[in-house]
Amino acid sequence: MGEVMALAQSPGIPRANAPGEDREGRRFLSRLADPARLPVPARDIAVIVAHPDDETIGCGAQLPRLLGATVVLVTDGAPRKLSVAQEHRCASVDDYGAMRSGEFCAAMALARVEKRNVVELGFSDQTAALRLVELTQAIYCLLEARQIRIVLTHAYEGGHPDHDAAAFAVHAAAELKRRISEPLSMIEMPLYRADAGSGWLIQRFADDPATIATTVRLTESEQRLKRAMVAAYGTQRQTLIPFGINHECFRCAPHYDFCSLPNEGLLVYERYDWGMNGAYWLRLTQRAVTDLGLRTPPWD
């Protein structure tokens, strides 16, 4: 569906510093929360998420209102493990990826997102953190080509390594844009993070006194839409059960230190065979910061 973008070939605890006065970001959040639910002209807005279904969890009910927004998928949602594909009665990983793409197409049709406004970067599931430089360059090029001024993306929360990779790449691309005096407003969405036990905290930001969250309580019609979009992801039926459909949460993204672990070092991905742990993540982010020629985060 839509455009498959060629990758560009060019060049402790992470306390979030105060994000400063992002007036454009705050205005956008005010419009999202407006009870009148008026359409939002959005040709300069992008939703950048790691997997098919992340957009539905994070902001599915808002998509019909964001007129002309670009929806960007970092990965195909299909891990390079035949066993995962076979769990969904697919003969190959590629077949599973095609099934995931079909689900995404159905969800986007329900949200009235036009095909021309969908970009698939084509990274494999569970590999985005291994290619942070390429991912940052691809996102930077897309932001420039489409003149994007506002991005909705993942919070840095230690849930899935692809989620954190998407957050890193958006923030790094924003830092590159600052060099040419092109500000980027970043709005983040929580999906899940680890609690102190063995469970997950779902759709809840980590507390931070320097940031203010906006919770959009969904109307009955918005809940019906979100329920239908969730149902479009048949392969993820069990995974999506814990996620609510009565609200969506947003906030202006803080200035994260991506060279420190999120969520007080409690990482969901260390509990699963997702090819990542905290020490490896820190090596990857530190190397990417150097290779991209960026100063040490946090960036502001």
Secondary structure, DSSP 4 states (H G I P E B T S, - for coil): --EEPPPP------PPBP----HHHHHHHHHHH-TT---EE-TTEEEEESSTTHHHHHHGGGGGGEET-EEEEEEEEEES-HHHHHHTT-SSHHHHHHHHHHHHHHHHHHTT--GGGEEEEEEEET-GGGGHHHHHHHHHHHHHHTT--EEEEE---SS-HHHHHHHHHHHHHHHHHHTTT---EEEEE--EEE-SSSSEEES-PPP-TT---EEEEPPHHHHHHHHHHHHH-GGGHHHHTTS-SSEEEEEEPPB--TTS-SGGG--GGGGTTSS--HHHHHHHHHHHHHHTTPPSSPP-
